[in-house]
Amino acid sequence: MIRATATIDPERTLGRIDPMIYGQYLEHVQPEHHCIYGAIQDEGSPLSDKDGFRLDVIDLVRELDVPVVRWPGGCFADIYHWEDGIGPRDARPARRNWHWHGLETNRFGTDEFLTWVERIDSRAYLNLNFGTGTLDEAVRWLDYCNGTEPTHEVQLRQQNGRREPWNVPFWGVGNEQWGPWEAGHMDAATYAEQLRNWTQFLKKLDPAASFLGIGSHSAGDPTWDLETLLHAGHLIDWLTLHAYGHSIHDGTADDYYPTVNFAVFFEERLKRMIGILDAANSILNKETPVRISLDEWNIRHLVTDPVTGKQELDRMSPRTVQDAVTAAGVLHAMLRHPDKIGMANYVFLLNGNGVILVNPEGTVKTPLFDIFSLYHKLMTGDAIDVRVASDTLETTLRAERFGQERQQVVELVDVVATRQPDSGAINVAIVNRHRDDPAEITLDGLAGPEVAIHELTHANPLAANTFEQPDNVRATTRTAAWAGSLSVPAHSVTLLEFGNERQ
């Protein structure tokens, strides 16, 4: 039995949580992964409306209550020309998706995405083409979406059926330009200067819009981050952070602890970026400081190629309990720094390692659906201070990529808590990272008399939901008398609702 004590101080707040940390992500990747076509848009399907939107998907995403969605990528954004995806669908040009391969029909473009975002009652985050596009192209896209004066772009939007502006609030300026694989790869000084140049004109056109500049991969290059912030921080509102966990998912390795401990690695890197951000913000002295947007993150499943022995990305393997435990840990890291990180976008919302699986017959909620749903409902308001004393384990910590593992002592139990500002109600989230043993948790500072307990686990940490077994892994809910402590299962995520009575 693992043991831990969490001391919760409801009067000591860490900051107000921005619900946008529970955001999602879409990208035009390989056609066979059906992240957009065959999921959001499925023309000709009996489950779709006259515009080709899958109604079952809209209903399920509305149930998930997604606060913000990023599109069209990602790497695809840096080869995407928005004018290919507007106007009559049958007249749009098909292009090679020369980043991810396959054919891009452009039948799902700006107006389709923004219409869909309205229908799911969310907010849009558009990523500009900084790699193969131009400043002129970016400014005209912003005008097409948000403009009100009778310019060519505004009139074009109106001819395409949208009279009022879309008022897109979030605009990313580039994507992973530090990566040699990226269209428009450049060094930090070049990026920072071009970011400054682009953003000054974009802000003149729409001062109300919010702009995101690129931060380094997994906060691994403080020089890039500092260069970007000091050169263009006065014009941007967010610095982006991308972080991917990796697990071998073909039965060739016991990869449980390196996977779930990705959350520990992520928090280390998040703190590193926060340090850079604090230093830069003190120099910039802006009324509203730059915040972090974790606008790409997930736990990638890799399989071993039998010929080369290399690990290859498998986007079709379903999300597991192991992934849910990992994802909850990443959310905990963000919840501990609510004043610094205000947006995140999980990769992907639909299929392709997604929160929701979609096929021609229907949809399935993966274990991540319950994680995002419960955390978005319960872990909002004010983050409050929690001090945890937990049993530990010396185990493997993967610094994101294979070949970068190290041994490290980690706490097995992770606890965060929130307080609702109006009612004073306290909610607590608990992750037990131990693969095999339950944990006994004592919570100091909270009283009952009853507590609602939401719990996600399964006997098998690799258990998943499939179209054949859609409810194999689902969160359960029960009510119990509160006696000051709780036993939680191995490899589990547990959320507690205490109401507004506390000591």
KABELGI-V338415 format. One record per residue. RES is the residue in one small letter. PHI is phi in degrees with one decimal (* if undefined). OMEGA is omega in degrees with one decimal (NA if undefined). Layout:
BEGIN
RES;PHI;OMEGA  RES;PHI;OMEGA
END
This chain:
BEGIN
m;*;174.6  i;-79.6;179.7  r;-126.1;179.1  a;-153.3;173.6  t;-125.1;176.6  a;-118.0;177.5  t;-100.5;-172.8  i;-110.2;-179.8  d;-113.1;-175.8  p;-62.2;-177.7  e;-88.0;-179.5  r;-106.6;-177.2  t;-95.0;178.1  l;-95.2;-178.4  g;142.8;179.3  r;-83.4;-179.9  i;-77.0;174.2  d;-88.7;-179.0  p;-59.4;-179.3  m;-67.5;174.8  i;-67.9;178.5  y;-99.2;-178.3  g;-77.1;-175.1  q;-131.1;-167.4  y;-144.0;174.0  l;-129.7;174.5  e;-151.8;175.4  h;-82.7;178.3  v;-101.9;-177.3  q;-58.2;-176.8  p;-56.5;-176.0  e;-70.2;-180.0  h;-89.7;170.2  h;50.8;176.5  c;-80.4;177.4  i;-128.4;179.1  y;-73.4;-174.5  g;86.1;177.9  a;-129.9;174.1  i;-70.8;-177.9  q;-109.8;-178.0  d;-140.8;-174.4  e;-63.8;-179.3  g;91.8;179.3  s;-74.9;174.4  p;-64.8;178.8  l;-90.9;-176.9  s;-103.3;175.9  d;-88.4;-175.8  k;-65.0;178.7  d;-89.9;179.8  g;88.7;179.8  f;-80.4;175.6  r;-69.5;-177.2  l;-70.8;178.3  d;-66.3;177.8  v;-68.6;178.0  i;-57.7;-179.4  d;-60.9;-176.8  l;-71.8;178.5  v;-68.5;174.7  r;-62.5;175.9  e;-61.0;179.2  l;-68.6;177.5  d;61.3;-178.0  v;-73.5;-175.4  p;-81.1;-177.7  v;-157.2;179.9  v;-130.4;177.3  r;-95.1;-179.0  w;-160.7;6.8  p;-96.1;-179.9  g;160.7;11.2  g;87.1;179.5  c;-56.1;179.5  f;-61.6;-178.8  a;-57.9;-176.4  d;-82.1;170.3  i;-126.2;-173.3  y;-96.3;176.4  h;-109.8;-168.2  w;-59.5;-178.1  e;-69.2;173.3  d;-68.4;-171.2  g;-112.9;175.9  i;-128.4;179.3  g;85.0;-179.0  p;-55.3;-174.2  r;-60.8;-176.5  d;-69.7;-180.0  a;-98.0;-177.0  r;-79.6;-178.6  p;-76.6;169.6  a;-83.6;-179.2  r;-128.3;169.9  r;-71.3;169.6  n;-84.6;-169.8  w;-80.1;168.9  h;-89.7;-175.1  w;-101.3;-179.4  h;80.3;-177.4  g;88.2;-176.1  l;-106.1;174.4  e;-101.9;-176.9  t;-80.3;-177.4  n;64.2;178.0  r;-76.8;172.1  f;-113.7;-176.9  g;-127.2;-172.6  t;-55.7;-175.7  d;-68.5;176.8  e;-66.4;-179.8  f;-61.9;-176.0  l;-70.0;173.0  t;-63.5;-179.4  w;-63.3;178.9  v;-62.3;175.6  e;-63.1;-176.6  r;-71.4;175.7  i;-92.9;176.9  d;61.1;-179.0  s;-126.5;176.1  r;-121.5;-174.2  a;-100.6;171.9  y;-125.7;179.5  l;-98.9;179.0  n;-106.1;-178.9  l;-71.9;175.7  n;-81.7;-179.9  f;-95.0;-174.2  g;-87.8;-179.8  t;-116.9;179.5  g;-95.5;-178.4  t;-128.0;175.5  l;-61.2;178.5  d;-58.9;179.1  e;-62.5;-179.5  a;-66.0;-179.6  v;-62.8;-179.3  r;-69.5;176.3  w;-67.2;176.3  l;-60.0;179.1  d;-66.7;177.7  y;-57.4;-175.5  c;-81.7;-167.9  n;-116.9;-173.5  g;-71.9;179.4  t;-124.0;179.9  e;-78.4;-173.8  p;-78.0;174.9  t;-77.8;177.4  h;-58.1;-176.8  e;-67.3;178.8  v;-65.6;177.7  q;-63.9;177.5  l;-65.8;177.0  r;-59.5;-179.2  q;-66.8;175.7  q;-62.8;-179.5  n;-84.9;170.6  g;108.3;-178.7  r;-116.0;-177.4  r;-75.8;-178.5  e;-80.1;178.3  p;-64.0;176.6  w;-75.0;-179.5  n;55.0;176.4  v;-64.4;-173.3  p;-84.1;-169.5  f;-122.7;-177.1  w;-135.3;177.0  g;-88.5;-179.3  v;-105.5;180.0  g;99.9;179.6  n;-157.8;172.5  e;53.1;178.7  q;-63.2;175.4  w;-74.0;-174.9  g;-90.5;180.0  p;-64.6;178.2  w;-80.8;-169.1  e;-86.8;169.9  a;-61.9;-177.1  g;86.8;177.2  h;-58.1;-179.3  m;-156.7;178.6  d;-85.3;-172.8  a;-63.2;-177.4  a;-64.0;179.8  t;-66.2;179.7  y;-62.5;-176.7  a;-59.4;179.6  e;-69.1;178.9  q;-68.5;175.6  l;-61.1;178.0  r;-59.9;-177.6  n;-64.6;-179.4  w;-63.2;-170.5  t;-68.6;179.3  q;-62.0;179.3  f;-77.8;178.0  l;-62.8;-179.8  k;-69.8;176.0  k;-64.5;-179.8  l;-71.4;-178.2  d;-140.6;-179.1  p;-63.7;-178.2  a;-80.4;-178.1  a;-73.5;-178.9  s;-113.1;-172.7  f;-119.4;-177.4  l;-113.4;173.2  g;-100.2;-173.7  i;-80.2;167.8  g;-95.9;-175.7  s;-72.2;-178.2  h;-66.6;-178.9  s;52.7;-179.8  a;53.9;-175.3  g;-86.5;-177.3  d;-134.1;-179.4  p;-58.0;178.9  t;-63.4;177.3  w;-60.2;-176.8  d;-61.9;-177.8  l;-67.8;178.1  e;-59.1;-179.0  t;-63.7;-176.9  l;-69.2;-176.8  l;-71.7;-177.2  h;-88.1;-174.5  a;-130.0;-176.0  g;-62.5;179.1  h;-71.7;-177.4  l;-111.3;-177.5  i;-103.3;-179.3  d;-110.8;-175.0  w;-140.1;167.4  l;-113.8;-173.9  t;-85.2;178.4  l;-138.0;175.2  h;-111.6;-179.3  a;-149.0;-178.7  y;-125.9;167.5  g;-83.5;-179.0  h;-136.6;176.4  s;-136.8;173.2  i;-78.9;-169.4  h;-127.6;-179.4  d;-127.6;177.5  g;80.7;-177.4  t;-91.7;-177.3  a;-151.0;171.1  d;-86.5;-169.0  d;-114.2;-174.1  y;-63.2;-174.0  y;-67.2;175.2  p;-59.3;-179.9  t;-75.5;-175.1  v;-66.5;179.3  n;-81.4;170.4  f;-55.8;179.3  a;-61.9;177.6  v;-67.4;177.0  f;-59.7;-178.3  f;-59.5;-178.2  e;-66.4;174.9  e;-58.1;-177.7  r;-71.2;176.9  l;-60.6;178.9  k;-63.5;177.9  r;-62.6;179.8  m;-67.4;177.7  i;-61.0;177.7  g;-61.3;176.9  i;-63.7;-178.5  l;-62.1;179.9  d;-61.2;179.9  a;-63.9;-178.7  a;-67.4;-179.7  n;-63.0;178.2  s;-67.1;177.4  i;-80.0;-178.6  l;-67.4;177.6  n;54.7;178.0  k;-78.6;176.8  e;-62.5;174.5  t;-114.5;-175.9  p;-63.7;173.2  v;-66.0;176.9  r;-116.9;-179.2  i;-94.4;170.1  s;-119.9;175.6  l;-82.8;-166.8  d;-87.4;164.6  e;-148.3;172.0  w;-161.5;167.3  n;-171.6;176.1  i;-115.5;-175.8  r;-76.3;172.8  h;-94.8;178.9  l;-117.6;174.4  v;-121.5;-176.1  t;-89.2;176.4  d;-67.9;-174.7  p;-66.8;-178.5  v;-90.6;-174.7  t;-88.0;-176.0  g;77.9;-179.8  k;-83.9;176.8  q;-88.0;-179.3  e;-115.6;-179.0  l;-68.7;176.6  d;-119.0;-178.4  r;-81.8;-174.1  m;-96.8;-179.8  s;-75.8;-174.4  p;-73.7;178.1  r;-70.8;-172.8  t;-116.2;171.9  v;-58.7;176.6  q;-55.0;177.3  d;-64.9;-179.3  a;-64.8;177.2  v;-62.4;178.4  t;-63.8;-177.7  a;-61.6;177.7  a;-60.7;177.3  g;-63.6;176.0  v;-64.5;177.1  l;-61.3;177.9  h;-60.7;178.8  a;-60.3;178.4  m;-67.8;-178.4  l;-66.3;177.6  r;-79.0;-179.0  h;-133.7;-170.9  p;-68.1;-179.8  d;-82.0;-176.3  k;-106.0;-176.8  i;-120.8;-171.2  g;-126.2;177.3  m;-154.6;173.3  a;-153.8;-178.5  n;-138.7;-179.0  y;-75.8;-177.9  v;-105.1;3.1  f;-119.5;173.7  l;-72.7;-172.8  l;-124.1;179.7  n;54.0;175.3  g;46.3;-174.5  n;70.7;-166.3  g;-82.9;174.8  v;-72.6;179.7  i;-126.4;173.5  l;-97.8;-179.2  v;-132.9;169.4  n;-134.8;-176.2  p;-59.4;-176.4  e;-95.3;-175.7  g;171.9;-175.5  t;-133.8;175.8  v;-138.5;172.4  k;-83.6;173.5  t;-80.2;176.1  p;-55.5;178.8  l;-68.0;177.0  f;-58.3;-179.6  d;-65.8;178.4  i;-62.4;-179.2  f;-62.6;-178.6  s;-63.3;-177.9  l;-67.1;-178.5  y;-66.5;179.8  h;-66.2;179.5  k;-75.8;-169.0  l;-105.9;-173.5  m;-100.1;175.7  t;-131.8;-176.8  g;81.1;-178.9  d;-100.3;169.8  a;-73.3;-178.7  i;-120.4;-172.7  d;-69.4;176.0  v;-132.6;174.9  r;-111.1;-173.0  v;-113.7;169.2  a;-118.1;-172.1  s;-128.4;166.6  d;-58.0;-175.5  t;-122.1;177.3  l;-145.5;172.2  e;-83.3;-171.7  t;-148.8;-178.2  t;-81.8;173.9  l;-114.4;179.5  r;-92.4;177.2  a;-78.3;177.6  e;77.3;-172.1  r;-103.1;176.2  f;-65.0;-176.2  g;88.4;179.6  q;-120.6;179.8  e;-78.1;172.8  r;-147.0;175.6  q;-86.8;-179.1  q;-153.5;174.6  v;-84.0;-179.3  v;-125.0;172.7  e;-75.3;-174.3  l;-83.7;-178.9  v;-117.7;-179.1  d;-122.5;-175.4  v;-131.3;170.3  v;-131.8;-177.6  a;-146.7;178.5  t;-133.7;175.0  r;-129.1;176.2  q;-77.5;-172.5  p;-63.8;-177.6  d;-83.0;-174.4  s;-92.9;-173.9  g;78.3;-179.4  a;-62.5;-179.2  i;-107.1;172.4  n;-120.7;-177.0  v;-130.7;175.3  a;-119.2;-175.8  i;-127.8;172.4  v;-115.5;170.6  n;-101.2;-176.6  r;-81.2;-176.3  h;-68.9;-176.7  r;-69.2;-167.6  d;-114.6;-170.0  d;-110.1;171.0  p;-70.1;-179.1  a;-129.7;173.8  e;-99.1;-174.6  i;-112.9;170.7  t;-99.3;179.5  l;-110.8;177.4  d;-88.6;176.3  g;105.5;-177.9  l;-127.3;177.4  a;-130.1;-178.6  g;-84.2;16.2  p;-80.2;-179.3  e;-125.2;176.7  v;-137.9;171.8  a;-88.4;-174.1  i;-117.9;175.8  h;-110.2;-171.1  e;-137.8;175.8  l;-124.1;176.0  t;-164.5;176.7  h;-165.3;179.3  a;-58.7;-178.7  n;-106.5;-179.2  p;-63.7;177.1  l;-96.4;177.8  a;-64.5;-177.7  a;-143.7;172.4  n;-99.9;179.6  t;-131.1;177.1  f;-65.7;176.9  e;-79.9;179.2  q;-131.9;-172.6  p;-69.3;-177.6  d;-117.1;179.4  n;-61.2;179.1  v;-126.9;177.4  r;-139.8;175.8  a;-68.0;176.5  t;-109.1;180.0  t;-132.0;175.1  r;-147.7;175.9  t;-117.1;-178.5  a;-143.1;171.6  a;-67.4;-178.8  w;-99.0;-178.9  a;-118.3;175.9  g;100.2;179.6  s;-146.1;-175.2  l;-152.3;172.5  s;-99.2;179.1  v;-118.2;-176.2  p;-70.2;171.1  a;-62.4;179.9  h;35.9;-174.7  s;-136.3;171.4  v;-124.9;-176.4  t;-130.6;176.0  l;-120.4;-175.7  l;-119.0;173.0  e;-112.4;-175.8  f;-102.5;-175.3  g;68.9;-175.4  n;-111.1;176.5  e;-101.6;178.4  r;-151.2;179.9  q;-72.3;NA
END
